[in-house]
Amino acid sequence: MTDREKHDLSTELEFLLGELPENIVDFLKEQSSSDGQMGEDEIEIDIDTLSHETLYKLHKLLDDYLLKKQKNQAKAESCEMELLNESGFSNSSMQPCKGNDQVDEVVDIVGSSYPPVAIEKRLTYRNSRCSSSSGSSGLRGTCFTAKLRDIIQSEFCETGSLDEAIELVKQCGGIKRAQELAKEKVDIAIKSLQCLPQSDFRLGLEDMVMFNLERID
């Protein structure tokens, strides 16, 4: 690996300093040159001493992580939009709930050609509940939306997360609001059909509209 490629790799690690996954952190620990002199949560890497094979493997781990991250974000955004549209929330109402307790893991990358880079791996544990003052429906809706977004972004990996997401949509009144909007559309359709002359065709359309109205309930 050329010096330029090493520099790019070091820059990429610095760019991802807040989100390194466990497998990359573990890999860096295996290559650590600290010899137990650093703190428990610190890893010192001399990038100049790493073999080409090790550097290329690290580069591939980063590329795989970024590709997976991009796919997960695209999938999560798609699911999020579907559920938020169903729940009746707009993007403007989405605000993240505040979390607590975070764990830092620091990785120092050093070398004769590269300044030390501190890489912090932050693990944020969010409260499972969001509270609102005075029972405000606006704040409650915001917290429900943030919690729903967290579940979607986790790709429903936890047992029961899908049922929890559905229950949140129900609690927020999203399904009820969707039913009300659908009934309004049905009323408009019926009024429009009444402008047509009496015929089997009109009766067939009215029956179809009424059938869909029954399905809404």
Backbone as a chain_set.jsonl record, in Angstrom:
{"seq": "MTDREKHDLSTELEFLLGELPENIVDFLKEQSSSDGQMGEDEIEIDIDTLSHETLYKLHKLLDDYLLKKQKNQAKAESCEMELLNESGFSNSSMQPCKGNDQVDEVVDIVGSSYPPVAIEKRLTYRNSRCSSSSGSSGLRGTCFTAKLRDIIQSEFCETGSLDEAIELVKQCGGIKRAQELAKEKVDIAIKSLQCLPQSDFRLGLEDMVMFNLERID", "coords": {"N": [[0.852, -1.197, 0.0], [0.585, 2.186, -0.864], [2.048, 5.321, 0.333], [0.223, 7.346, 0.016], [-2.203, 5.952, -0.073], [-2.192, 4.93, 2.504], [-2.445, 7.298, 3.924], [-5.008, 8.087, 3.056], [-6.495, 6.013, 4.138], [-6.102, 6.437, 6.883], [-7.354, 8.912, 7.103], [-9.961, 8.194, 6.491], [-10.616, 6.544, 8.653], [-10.542, 8.456, 10.666], [-12.691, 10.024, 9.899], [-14.792, 8.328, 10.435], [-14.878, 8.195, 13.163], [-16.834, 8.242, 15.185], [-18.452, 6.035, 14.998], [-17.488, 3.428, 14.652], [-17.868, -0.037, 14.057], [-18.179, -3.073, 16.066], [-16.637, -5.217, 15.021], [-14.572, -4.002, 13.583], [-13.319, -2.505, 15.572], [-12.447, -4.613, 17.217], [-10.662, -5.805, 15.452], [-8.738, -3.789, 15.232], [-7.824, -3.826, 17.845], [-6.447, -6.229, 17.861], [-4.27, -5.543, 16.368], [-2.975, -3.767, 17.932], [-0.381, -1.735, 19.293], [0.132, -1.103, 21.858], [0.868, -2.707, 23.996], [-0.298, -3.196, 26.476], [0.094, -0.864, 27.886], [-1.584, 1.258, 27.54], [-4.808, 2.685, 28.433], [-7.723, 0.772, 29.417], [-9.764, 1.185, 27.577], [-8.459, 2.208, 25.404], [-6.639, 2.115, 22.366], [-3.615, 1.77, 20.698], [-2.346, 2.34, 17.547], [0.207, 1.811, 15.285], [0.385, 2.841, 12.264], [2.294, 2.744, 10.286], [3.744, 0.476, 10.745], [2.159, -1.646, 10.164], [1.412, -4.491, 8.179], [1.106, -4.845, 4.562], [-0.925, -6.599, 3.917], [-2.501, -6.535, 6.238], [-3.293, -3.844, 6.244], [-4.79, -3.699, 3.873], [-6.815, -5.465, 4.527], [-8.036, -4.086, 6.627], [-8.901, -1.881, 5.195], [-10.79, -3.111, 3.538], [-12.647, -3.976, 5.448], [-13.649, -1.516, 6.313], [-14.793, -0.578, 3.92], [-16.776, -2.528, 3.504], [-18.357, -2.05, 5.744], [-19.276, 0.586, 5.276], [-20.761, 0.182, 2.941], [-22.77, -1.565, 3.86], [-23.936, 0.109, 5.744], [-24.967, 2.122, 4.105], [-26.917, 0.693, 2.659], [-28.601, -0.112, 4.758], [-29.501, 2.369, 5.689], [-30.958, 3.282, 3.479], [-32.973, 1.347, 3.38], [-34.14, 1.661, 5.911], [-35.061, 4.306, 5.774], [-37.007, 4.05, 3.815], [-38.898, 2.304, 5.045], [-39.49, 3.892, 7.23], [-40.749, 6.141, 6.113], [-43.073, 4.954, 5.112], [-44.385, 4.051, 7.47], [-44.622, 6.446, 8.891], [-46.207, 7.94, 7.182], [-48.512, 6.447, 7.37], [-49.097, 6.816, 10.042], [-49.694, 9.462, 10.166], [-47.896, 11.479, 10.751], [-45.699, 14.195, 10.046], [-42.487, 14.925, 8.554], [-41.525, 17.179, 9.786], [-42.255, 17.014, 12.4], [-40.639, 15.249, 13.601], [-38.444, 14.553, 16.144], [-35.516, 13.66, 17.816], [-35.486, 11.559, 20.741], [-34.04, 12.266, 23.909], [-31.097, 10.656, 24.972], [-29.266, 8.607, 27.37], [-26.318, 7.817, 29.307], [-23.354, 6.94, 27.931], [-20.784, 5.135, 26.285], [-17.377, 5.351, 25.77], [-14.893, 4.438, 23.445], [-11.597, 4.572, 22.765], [-9.366, 4.946, 20.096], [-6.085, 5.242, 19.185], [-4.315, 6.247, 16.433], [-1.168, 6.145, 15.272], [1.872, 7.245, 13.751], [4.925, 7.797, 11.912], [4.382, 9.492, 9.83], [1.87, 10.382, 10.214], [-0.399, 12.239, 12.141], [-1.51, 11.67, 15.561], [-4.656, 10.093, 15.832], [-7.659, 10.293, 17.386], [-10.092, 8.019, 17.956], [-13.323, 7.697, 18.745], [-15.653, 5.491, 19.962], [-18.883, 5.641, 20.277], [-21.49, 4.498, 22.219], [-24.753, 4.807, 22.509], [-27.302, 4.596, 24.801], [-30.642, 4.588, 24.628], [-33.426, 5.92, 26.41], [-36.129, 3.796, 27.156], [-38.527, 4.895, 27.382], [-40.401, 7.861, 26.655], [-41.108, 10.986, 28.002], [-43.678, 13.437, 28.594], [-44.539, 16.777, 29.42], [-47.322, 17.828, 31.378], [-49.05, 16.203, 30.021], [-49.06, 16.775, 27.299], [-50.25, 16.497, 24.053], [-48.851, 17.075, 21.774], [-46.088, 16.899, 22.466], [-46.097, 14.277, 23.314], [-46.749, 12.965, 20.973], [-44.465, 13.571, 19.496], [-42.477, 12.161, 20.902], [-43.431, 9.552, 20.614], [-43.117, 9.351, 17.854], [-40.325, 9.578, 17.579], [-39.492, 7.299, 18.986], [-40.664, 5.366, 17.372], [-39.217, 5.79, 15.044], [-36.659, 4.982, 15.904], [-37.086, 2.25, 16.268], [-37.627, 1.459, 13.649], [-35.198, 2.082, 12.377], [-33.596, 0.229, 13.605], [-34.182, -1.934, 12.187], [-36.098, -3.733, 13.051], [-34.871, -5.672, 14.644], [-35.003, -6.577, 17.241], [-36.803, -8.832, 19.336], [-40.29, -8.751, 19.111], [-40.371, -6.129, 18.289], [-41.688, -5.293, 15.965], [-44.41, -5.615, 16.6], [-44.483, -3.747, 18.637], [-44.029, -1.395, 17.21], [-46.349, -1.272, 15.637], [-48.248, -0.968, 17.663], [-47.497, 1.532, 18.638], [-48.187, 3.148, 16.479], [-50.944, 2.847, 16.585], [-51.497, 3.978, 19.117], [-50.798, 6.603, 18.673], [-52.848, 7.466, 17.155], [-52.752, 7.28, 14.44], [-53.813, 5.306, 12.677], [-56.565, 5.636, 13.02], [-56.847, 8.246, 12.059], [-56.117, 7.837, 9.397], [-58.234, 6.229, 8.584], [-60.327, 8.072, 8.788], [-59.618, 9.924, 6.8], [-59.799, 8.276, 4.563], [-62.546, 7.731, 4.54], [-63.501, 10.266, 3.994], [-62.631, 10.539, 1.363], [-64.196, 8.567, 0.208], [-66.771, 9.654, 0.526], [-66.548, 11.852, -1.182], [-66.228, 10.492, -3.594], [-68.71, 9.183, -3.837], [-70.474, 11.381, -4.059], [-69.575, 12.381, -6.481], [-70.268, 10.296, -8.191], [-73.008, 10.502, -8.118], [-73.574, 12.432, -9.908], [-73.671, 11.198, -12.297], [-75.817, 9.668, -14.785], [-78.546, 7.437, -13.936], [-77.667, 4.073, -14.097], [-76.584, 0.711, -14.883], [-73.85, 0.671, -14.823], [-73.196, 2.853, -13.16], [-74.351, 1.948, -10.768], [-72.77, -0.271, -10.317], [-70.277, 0.91, -9.815], [-70.925, 2.357, -7.5], [-71.484, 0.268, -5.744], [-68.944, -0.843, -5.569], [-67.527, 1.223, -4.326], [-68.876, 1.341, -1.844], [-68.263, -1.162, -0.882], [-65.513, -0.94, -0.452], [-65.635, 0.992, 1.526], [-66.709, -0.447, 3.652], [-64.581, -2.124, 4.149], [-62.752, -0.378, 5.219], [-63.555, 0.073, 7.835]], "CA": [[0.0, 0.0, 0.0], [1.383, 3.4, -0.985], [1.885, 6.301, 1.409], [-1.029, 8.065, -0.235], [-3.302, 5.077, 0.339], [-2.178, 4.902, 3.969], [-3.003, 8.575, 4.376], [-6.454, 8.046, 2.82], [-7.069, 5.078, 5.108], [-6.1, 7.13, 8.171], [-8.389, 9.95, 7.033], [-11.265, 7.526, 6.531], [-10.83, 6.144, 10.04], [-10.848, 9.665, 11.432], [-14.035, 10.451, 9.516], [-15.757, 7.4, 11.036], [-14.471, 8.03, 14.562], [-17.925, 8.115, 16.138], [-19.395, 4.963, 14.669], [-16.825, 2.182, 14.279], [-18.553, -1.231, 14.564], [-17.398, -3.921, 16.96], [-15.666, -6.065, 14.333], [-13.404, -3.194, 13.231], [-12.631, -2.211, 16.835], [-11.744, -5.833, 17.619], [-9.535, -5.983, 14.533], [-7.716, -2.821, 15.628], [-7.24, -4.293, 19.103], [-5.493, -7.288, 17.534], [-3.07, -4.929, 15.789], [-2.533, -2.72, 18.853], [1.036, -1.726, 19.675], [0.215, -0.479, 23.186], [1.498, -3.656, 24.924], [-0.911, -3.091, 27.798], [0.438, 0.382, 28.557], [-2.684, 2.197, 27.39], [-5.973, 2.39, 29.247], [-8.526, -0.372, 28.967], [-10.582, 1.577, 26.442], [-7.621, 2.876, 24.421], [-5.844, 1.249, 21.505], [-2.632, 2.538, 19.936], [-1.996, 1.671, 16.303], [1.25, 2.436, 14.469], [-0.055, 2.441, 10.933], [3.466, 2.505, 9.443], [4.3, -0.853, 11.009], [1.209, -2.677, 9.741], [1.729, -5.103, 6.888], [0.191, -4.5, 3.476], [-2.095, -7.475, 4.035], [-3.334, -6.011, 7.325], [-3.876, -2.571, 5.811], [-5.837, -3.964, 2.883], [-7.944, -6.078, 5.228], [-8.706, -2.99, 7.328], [-9.584, -1.09, 4.159], [-11.97, -3.868, 3.105], [-13.624, -3.927, 6.542], [-14.287, -0.2, 6.267], [-15.646, -0.52, 2.725], [-17.954, -3.368, 3.75], [-19.198, -1.363, 6.727], [-19.925, 1.73, 4.636], [-21.763, -0.334, 2.014], [-23.888, -2.06, 4.665], [-24.573, 1.278, 6.345], [-25.742, 2.792, 3.063], [-28.092, -0.131, 2.377], [-29.494, -0.052, 5.916], [-30.122, 3.688, 5.731], [-31.963, 3.347, 2.426], [-34.088, 0.492, 3.78], [-34.794, 2.268, 7.074], [-35.782, 5.505, 5.342], [-38.201, 3.613, 3.099], [-39.86, 1.818, 6.043], [-39.881, 5.018, 8.079], [-41.702, 6.963, 5.392], [-44.335, 4.223, 5.035], [-45.057, 4.056, 8.767], [-44.962, 7.815, 9.266], [-47.358, 8.332, 6.371], [-49.682, 5.765, 7.926], [-49.42, 7.361, 11.365], [-50.146, 10.837, 10.017], [-46.88, 12.427, 11.179], [-44.85, 14.773, 9.013], [-41.081, 14.935, 8.921], [-41.229, 18.336, 10.623], [-42.556, 16.713, 13.804], [-39.712, 14.251, 14.094], [-37.344, 15.031, 16.956], [-34.995, 12.513, 18.559], [-35.577, 11.586, 22.194], [-32.728, 12.368, 24.514], [-30.611, 9.412, 25.544], [-28.385, 8.77, 28.515], [-25.259, 6.831, 29.432], [-22.639, 6.609, 26.725], [-19.508, 4.487, 26.525], [-16.394, 5.771, 24.786], [-13.756, 3.572, 23.23], [-10.677, 5.449, 22.052], [-8.326, 4.288, 19.327], [-5.068, 6.174, 18.717], [-3.571, 5.796, 15.266], [0.034, 6.96, 15.232], [2.884, 6.85, 12.788], [5.854, 8.887, 11.674], [3.845, 10.404, 8.818], [0.478, 10.69, 10.493], [-0.648, 12.695, 13.515], [-2.42, 10.781, 16.299], [-6.08, 10.279, 15.57], [-8.472, 9.691, 18.446], [-11.335, 7.483, 17.415], [-14.228, 7.38, 19.842], [-16.805, 4.672, 19.594], [-19.913, 6.008, 21.243], [-22.67, 3.647, 22.265], [-25.776, 5.551, 23.233], [-28.445, 3.792, 25.21], [-31.79, 5.475, 24.731], [-34.485, 5.543, 27.334], [-37.207, 3.086, 26.484], [-39.737, 5.708, 27.485], [-40.297, 9.301, 26.449], [-42.124, 11.623, 28.824], [-44.136, 14.753, 28.149], [-45.074, 17.547, 30.534], [-48.743, 18.2, 31.368], [-49.81, 15.342, 29.108], [-49.191, 17.456, 26.006], [-50.358, 15.552, 22.943], [-47.812, 17.378, 20.795], [-44.842, 16.3, 22.914], [-46.273, 12.837, 23.339], [-46.655, 12.507, 19.592], [-43.071, 13.669, 19.078], [-41.742, 11.055, 21.505], [-43.862, 8.335, 19.939], [-42.511, 9.338, 16.529], [-38.9, 9.303, 17.739], [-39.367, 5.899, 19.359], [-41.0, 4.602, 16.18], [-38.087, 5.911, 14.135], [-35.581, 4.148, 16.424], [-37.423, 0.849, 15.994], [-37.47, 1.235, 12.208], [-33.779, 2.109, 12.047], [-32.993, -1.006, 14.103], [-34.628, -2.983, 11.26], [-36.937, -4.679, 13.792], [-34.007, -6.789, 15.02], [-35.349, -7.067, 18.568], [-38.04, -9.6, 19.403], [-41.473, -7.977, 19.46], [-40.262, -4.722, 17.88], [-42.716, -4.998, 14.967], [-45.664, -5.419, 17.335], [-44.363, -2.479, 19.366], [-44.201, -0.31, 16.235], [-47.773, -1.218, 15.288], [-48.96, -0.422, 18.825], [-47.207, 2.967, 18.683], [-49.01, 3.791, 15.448], [-52.316, 2.882, 17.095], [-51.573, 4.931, 20.225], [-50.679, 7.964, 18.143], [-54.056, 7.808, 16.418], [-52.477, 7.309, 13.007], [-54.741, 4.449, 11.94], [-57.878, 6.292, 13.054], [-56.802, 9.392, 11.149], [-56.114, 7.303, 8.035], [-59.606, 5.805, 8.303], [-61.138, 9.274, 8.57], [-59.278, 10.462, 5.483], [-60.342, 7.37, 3.55], [-63.993, 7.939, 4.49], [-63.722, 11.529, 3.291], [-62.465, 10.256, -0.062], [-65.377, 7.799, -0.217], [-67.881, 10.609, 0.401], [-66.331, 12.62, -2.415], [-66.477, 9.601, -4.729], [-70.159, 8.961, -3.947], [-71.067, 12.61, -4.593], [-69.217, 12.471, -7.898], [-71.055, 9.297, -8.922], [-74.398, 10.952, -8.192], [-73.697, 13.306, -11.082], [-73.87, 10.351, -13.471], [-77.193, 9.173, -14.939], [-78.784, 6.098, -13.398], [-77.308, 2.998, -15.029], [-75.919, -0.421, -14.236], [-72.449, 1.05, -14.634], [-73.127, 3.68, -11.956], [-74.638, 1.098, -9.613], [-71.591, -1.106, -10.082], [-69.257, 1.742, -9.177], [-71.354, 2.662, -6.136], [-71.284, -0.948, -4.946], [-67.504, -0.986, -5.339], [-67.14, 2.226, -3.334], [-69.416, 0.941, -0.552], [-67.499, -2.33, -0.437], [-64.252, -0.429, 0.099], [-65.953, 1.69, 2.768], [-66.844, -1.472, 4.688], [-63.24, -2.634, 4.464], [-62.044, 0.622, 6.034], [-63.929, -0.158, 9.232]], "C": [[0.885, 1.245, 0.0], [1.147, 4.334, 0.202], [0.577, 7.075, 1.257], [-2.228, 7.243, 0.225], [-3.363, 4.955, 1.862], [-2.794, 6.175, 4.54], [-4.526, 8.589, 4.214], [-7.148, 7.135, 3.828], [-7.151, 5.723, 6.49], [-7.185, 8.201, 8.22], [-9.78, 9.34, 7.14], [-11.599, 7.063, 7.945], [-11.211, 7.343, 10.903], [-12.266, 10.138, 11.15], [-15.105, 9.606, 10.205], [-15.546, 7.247, 12.543], [-15.618, 7.851, 15.54], [-18.797, 6.899, 15.943], [-18.742, 3.642, 14.289], [-17.56, 0.979, 14.868], [-17.602, -2.119, 15.36], [-16.32, -4.705, 16.221], [-14.41, -5.285, 13.946], [-12.613, -2.829, 14.487], [-11.837, -3.425, 17.306], [-10.52, -6.079, 16.742], [-8.392, -5.037, 14.899], [-7.044, -3.225, 16.938], [-6.18, -5.359, 18.846], [-4.183, -6.718, 16.997], [-2.445, -3.898, 16.727], [-1.061, -2.878, 19.218], [1.238, -1.171, 21.081], [0.892, -1.367, 24.219], [0.997, -3.495, 26.349], [-0.62, -1.81, 28.527], [-0.682, 1.412, 28.481], [-3.819, 1.811, 28.328], [-6.787, 1.263, 28.637], [-9.313, -0.057, 27.708], [-9.784, 2.31, 25.371], [-6.782, 1.858, 23.658], [-4.884, 2.135, 20.72], [-2.197, 1.728, 18.725], [-0.904, 2.469, 15.597], [1.018, 1.984, 13.038], [1.115, 2.15, 10.003], [4.018, 1.095, 9.607], [3.37, -1.976, 10.566], [1.584, -3.2, 8.366], [0.717, -4.678, 5.833], [-1.087, -5.335, 3.565], [-3.056, -6.963, 5.11], [-4.031, -4.722, 6.915], [-5.004, -2.786, 4.81], [-7.057, -4.623, 3.528], [-8.738, -5.024, 5.986], [-9.5, -2.134, 6.346], [-10.86, -1.785, 3.703], [-13.053, -3.868, 4.185], [-14.368, -2.598, 6.548], [-15.224, -0.08, 5.076], [-16.92, -1.329, 2.922], [-18.915, -2.692, 4.724], [-19.964, -0.211, 6.091], [-21.012, 1.284, 3.668], [-22.996, -0.827, 2.762], [-24.66, -0.906, 5.282], [-25.465, 1.984, 5.333], [-27.021, 2.02, 2.749], [-29.098, -0.054, 3.522], [-30.216, 1.285, 6.002], [-31.222, 3.808, 4.691], [-33.197, 2.534, 2.804], [-34.865, 1.114, 4.935], [-35.604, 3.493, 6.681], [-37.068, 5.135, 4.619], [-39.283, 3.145, 4.07], [-40.38, 2.964, 6.9], [-40.936, 5.877, 7.399], [-43.065, 6.282, 5.327], [-45.089, 4.302, 6.358], [-45.459, 5.463, 9.192], [-46.138, 8.332, 8.455], [-48.633, 7.709, 6.92], [-50.099, 6.383, 9.255], [-49.86, 8.812, 11.314], [-49.152, 11.87, 10.486], [-46.112, 12.942, 9.987], [-43.415, 14.765, 9.494], [-40.746, 16.082, 9.862], [-41.469, 18.063, 12.097], [-41.563, 15.756, 14.414], [-38.573, 14.904, 14.862], [-36.833, 13.863, 17.77], [-35.199, 12.676, 20.053], [-34.168, 11.628, 22.765], [-32.341, 11.039, 25.131], [-29.768, 9.683, 26.772], [-27.335, 7.686, 28.468], [-24.588, 6.556, 28.096], [-21.257, 6.092, 27.082], [-18.56, 4.901, 25.42], [-15.307, 4.716, 24.685], [-12.818, 4.333, 22.316], [-9.611, 4.62, 21.368], [-7.362, 5.35, 18.847], [-4.319, 5.55, 17.557], [-2.359, 6.702, 15.137], [0.992, 6.413, 14.196], [3.769, 8.036, 12.523], [5.293, 9.92, 10.719], [2.452, 10.891, 9.146], [0.316, 11.154, 11.931], [-1.586, 11.74, 14.221], [-3.869, 11.125, 16.005], [-6.848, 9.571, 16.667], [-9.794, 9.271, 17.856], [-12.206, 7.045, 18.576], [-15.405, 6.587, 19.318], [-17.867, 4.897, 20.645], [-21.106, 5.075, 21.106], [-23.698, 4.346, 23.128], [-26.947, 4.638, 23.538], [-29.616, 4.73, 25.451], [-32.765, 4.971, 25.793], [-35.58, 4.839, 26.572], [-38.503, 3.863, 26.532], [-39.418, 7.159, 27.196], [-41.422, 9.94, 27.243], [-42.494, 12.962, 28.251], [-44.76, 15.468, 29.334], [-46.529, 17.877, 30.302], [-49.546, 17.368, 30.379], [-49.979, 15.951, 27.742], [-49.207, 16.444, 24.884], [-49.281, 15.8, 21.915], [-46.492, 16.742, 21.172], [-44.933, 14.79, 22.921], [-46.15, 12.27, 21.937], [-45.229, 12.537, 19.087], [-42.255, 12.508, 19.623], [-42.12, 9.726, 20.871], [-43.181, 8.221, 18.585], [-41.033, 8.999, 16.614], [-38.666, 7.837, 18.094], [-39.647, 5.007, 18.158], [-39.844, 4.628, 15.193], [-36.928, 5.028, 14.59], [-35.832, 2.672, 16.12], [-37.208, 0.536, 14.524], [-36.002, 1.164, 11.835], [-33.046, 0.883, 12.574], [-33.353, -2.199, 13.24], [-35.38, -4.097, 11.981], [-36.137, -5.9, 14.252], [-34.359, -7.367, 16.388], [-36.698, -7.784, 18.54], [-39.202, -8.713, 19.854], [-41.438, -6.535, 19.004], [-41.316, -4.345, 16.847], [-44.061, -4.753, 15.636], [-45.643, -4.098, 18.102], [-44.579, -1.295, 18.433], [-45.667, -0.149, 15.85], [-48.577, -0.597, 16.423], [-48.725, 1.084, 18.948], [-48.047, 3.73, 17.674], [-50.453, 3.91, 15.929], [-52.463, 3.933, 18.194], [-51.519, 6.375, 19.743], [-51.915, 8.386, 17.355], [-53.871, 7.824, 14.918], [-53.462, 6.497, 12.194], [-56.123, 5.086, 11.886], [-57.928, 7.462, 12.086], [-56.821, 8.93, 9.698], [-57.514, 6.84, 7.632], [-60.501, 7.008, 8.012], [-60.877, 9.877, 7.193], [-59.855, 9.601, 4.366], [-61.852, 7.549, 3.407], [-64.334, 9.248, 3.787], [-63.607, 11.332, 1.785], [-63.669, 9.491, -0.608], [-66.57, 8.726, -0.41], [-67.762, 11.43, -0.877], [-66.647, 11.771, -3.637], [-67.972, 9.372, -4.935], [-70.848, 10.187, -4.526], [-70.766, 12.768, -6.077], [-70.04, 11.494, -8.731], [-72.51, 9.726, -9.075], [-74.639, 11.906, -9.357], [-73.929, 12.503, -12.362], [-75.332, 9.923, -13.569], [-77.323, 7.766, -14.37], [-78.487, 5.044, -14.466], [-76.679, 1.863, -14.239], [-74.451, -0.103, -13.946], [-72.279, 1.872, -13.361], [-73.375, 2.841, -10.715], [-73.44, 0.218, -9.266], [-70.478, -0.336, -9.387], [-69.622, 2.068, -7.734], [-71.169, 1.456, -5.218], [-69.801, -1.136, -4.604], [-67.028, -0.014, -4.257], [-67.623, 1.823, -1.942], [-68.679, -0.274, 0.009], [-66.176, -1.893, 0.192], [-64.475, 0.325, 1.407], [-66.084, 0.696, 3.917], [-65.48, -2.014, 5.108], [-62.453, -1.665, 5.344], [-62.314, 0.399, 7.511], [-63.401, -1.496, 9.73]], "O": [[1.831, 1.337, 0.783], [0.196, 4.172, 0.966], [-0.082, 7.412, 2.241], [-3.155, 7.772, 0.838], [-4.447, 4.885, 2.443], [-3.558, 6.138, 5.504], [-5.249, 9.037, 5.103], [-8.24, 7.437, 4.309], [-8.154, 5.573, 7.188], [-7.85, 8.38, 9.24], [-10.666, 9.894, 7.792], [-12.743, 7.181, 8.383], [-12.09, 7.253, 11.759], [-12.962, 10.6, 12.054], [-16.188, 10.098, 10.521], [-15.995, 6.263, 13.131], [-15.396, 7.348, 16.642], [-19.79, 6.736, 16.652], [-19.388, 2.807, 13.656], [-17.851, 0.97, 16.064], [-16.385, -1.938, 15.33], [-15.207, -4.85, 16.728], [-13.308, -5.832, 13.975], [-11.382, -2.842, 14.472], [-10.694, -3.293, 17.743], [-9.472, -6.506, 17.228], [-7.224, -5.427, 14.881], [-5.848, -2.999, 17.126], [-5.148, -5.397, 19.516], [-3.122, -7.324, 17.147], [-1.483, -3.226, 16.353], [-0.564, -3.986, 19.423], [2.352, -0.814, 21.464], [1.431, -0.868, 25.207], [1.756, -3.635, 27.308], [-1.033, -1.654, 29.676], [-0.717, 2.345, 29.283], [-3.796, 0.743, 28.94], [-6.568, 0.858, 27.495], [-9.511, -0.929, 26.863], [-10.371, 2.969, 24.512], [-6.286, 0.882, 24.22], [-5.297, 3.14, 20.142], [-1.744, 0.59, 18.847], [-1.068, 3.662, 15.341], [1.408, 0.882, 12.65], [0.967, 1.401, 9.038], [4.685, 0.578, 8.711], [3.759, -3.143, 10.593], [2.02, -2.444, 7.497], [-0.378, -4.214, 6.152], [-2.186, -4.837, 3.318], [-4.271, -6.957, 4.915], [-5.212, -4.527, 7.201], [-6.047, -2.137, 4.889], [-8.193, -4.37, 3.124], [-9.968, -5.057, 5.992], [-10.622, -1.717, 6.63], [-11.889, -1.139, 3.504], [-14.24, -3.77, 3.875], [-15.58, -2.562, 6.762], [-16.325, 0.457, 5.202], [-18.01, -0.885, 2.56], [-20.132, -2.752, 4.552], [-21.159, -0.046, 6.335], [-22.062, 1.919, 3.574], [-24.127, -0.551, 2.36], [-25.889, -0.933, 5.34], [-26.579, 2.397, 5.657], [-28.086, 2.617, 2.592], [-30.302, 0.056, 3.29], [-31.397, 1.338, 6.344], [-32.288, 4.359, 4.966], [-34.327, 2.969, 2.581], [-36.096, 1.098, 4.943], [-36.705, 3.701, 7.19], [-38.092, 5.801, 4.774], [-40.444, 3.533, 3.944], [-41.559, 3.005, 7.252], [-41.905, 6.294, 8.033], [-44.096, 6.94, 5.468], [-46.287, 4.584, 6.377], [-46.52, 5.653, 9.787], [-46.973, 9.075, 8.97], [-49.691, 8.338, 6.94], [-51.287, 6.47, 9.567], [-50.349, 9.344, 12.311], [-49.51, 13.04, 10.614], [-45.894, 12.211, 9.021], [-43.149, 14.618, 10.686], [-39.803, 15.988, 10.648], [-40.956, 18.781, 12.956], [-41.624, 15.473, 15.611], [-37.824, 15.71, 14.31], [-37.63, 13.137, 18.364], [-35.101, 13.783, 20.582], [-33.227, 11.094, 22.177], [-33.172, 10.37, 25.746], [-29.574, 10.831, 27.169], [-27.44, 6.743, 27.683], [-25.217, 5.982, 27.208], [-20.637, 6.541, 28.046], [-18.909, 4.81, 24.243], [-14.855, 4.17, 25.69], [-13.2, 4.704, 21.206], [-9.025, 3.716, 21.964], [-7.778, 6.283, 18.159], [-3.757, 4.461, 17.678], [-2.507, 7.904, 14.916], [0.917, 5.243, 13.818], [3.417, 9.165, 12.864], [5.671, 11.09, 10.774], [1.905, 11.73, 8.43], [0.842, 10.522, 12.847], [-2.381, 11.063, 13.569], [-4.251, 12.294, 15.941], [-6.696, 8.363, 16.851], [-10.531, 10.095, 17.314], [-11.855, 6.119, 19.308], [-16.062, 6.976, 18.352], [-17.762, 4.404, 21.768], [-21.654, 4.892, 20.019], [-23.528, 4.46, 24.342], [-27.506, 3.994, 22.65], [-29.587, 5.56, 26.359], [-32.901, 3.771, 26.031], [-35.923, 5.24, 25.46], [-39.459, 3.546, 25.826], [-38.311, 7.63, 27.455], [-42.566, 9.492, 27.17], [-41.72, 13.564, 27.507], [-45.43, 14.847, 30.159], [-46.937, 18.17, 29.178], [-50.617, 17.791, 29.944], [-50.971, 15.664, 27.071], [-48.295, 15.626, 24.763], [-48.831, 14.869, 21.248], [-45.835, 16.121, 20.337], [-43.974, 14.098, 22.578], [-45.528, 11.228, 21.73], [-44.81, 11.65, 18.342], [-41.436, 11.931, 18.908], [-41.264, 8.879, 20.618], [-42.72, 7.146, 18.201], [-40.533, 8.214, 15.808], [-37.751, 7.204, 17.567], [-38.956, 4.012, 17.944], [-39.524, 3.612, 14.576], [-36.278, 4.39, 13.761], [-34.913, 1.936, 15.76], [-36.673, -0.519, 14.18], [-35.596, 0.292, 11.066], [-31.988, 0.527, 12.055], [-32.915, -3.322, 13.492], [-35.314, -5.26, 11.581], [-36.647, -7.02, 14.254], [-34.047, -8.525, 16.668], [-37.612, -7.392, 17.815], [-39.102, -8.011, 20.86], [-42.365, -5.778, 19.289], [-41.794, -3.211, 16.839], [-44.772, -3.808, 15.292], [-46.662, -3.414, 18.202], [-45.224, -0.313, 18.801], [-46.17, 0.97, 15.749], [-49.479, 0.205, 16.183], [-49.634, 1.829, 19.316], [-48.556, 4.813, 17.962], [-51.108, 4.93, 15.715], [-53.433, 4.69, 18.206], [-52.129, 7.261, 20.343], [-52.018, 9.538, 16.933], [-54.73, 8.323, 14.191], [-53.904, 6.939, 11.134], [-56.777, 5.081, 10.843], [-58.917, 7.654, 11.38], [-57.465, 9.557, 8.857], [-57.934, 7.028, 6.49], [-61.331, 6.969, 7.104], [-61.809, 10.29, 6.504], [-60.336, 10.114, 3.355], [-62.382, 7.523, 2.296], [-65.332, 9.334, 3.072], [-64.391, 11.892, 1.019], [-64.11, 9.727, -1.733], [-67.301, 8.604, -1.393], [-68.752, 11.673, -1.567], [-67.252, 12.249, -4.597], [-68.452, 9.366, -6.069], [-71.714, 10.057, -5.391], [-71.611, 13.237, -6.84], [-70.46, 11.818, -9.842], [-73.17, 9.357, -10.046], [-75.783, 12.152, -9.74], [-74.332, 13.056, -13.385], [-76.016, 9.826, -12.55], [-76.357, 7.004, -14.325], [-78.991, 5.115, -15.587], [-76.292, 2.029, -13.082], [-73.89, -0.555, -12.948], [-71.358, 1.64, -12.578], [-72.682, 3.004, -9.711], [-73.133, -0.01, -8.096], [-69.818, -0.855, -8.487], [-68.765, 2.063, -6.85], [-70.753, 1.595, -4.068], [-69.454, -1.537, -3.493], [-66.234, -0.374, -3.387], [-66.88, 1.944, -0.968], [-68.496, -0.398, 1.22], [-65.77, -2.41, 1.233], [-63.62, 0.308, 2.292], [-65.624, 0.963, 5.027], [-65.256, -2.323, 6.279], [-61.591, -2.08, 6.119], [-61.412, 0.521, 8.34], [-63.622, -1.855, 10.887]]}, "num_chains": 1, "name": "protein.A"}
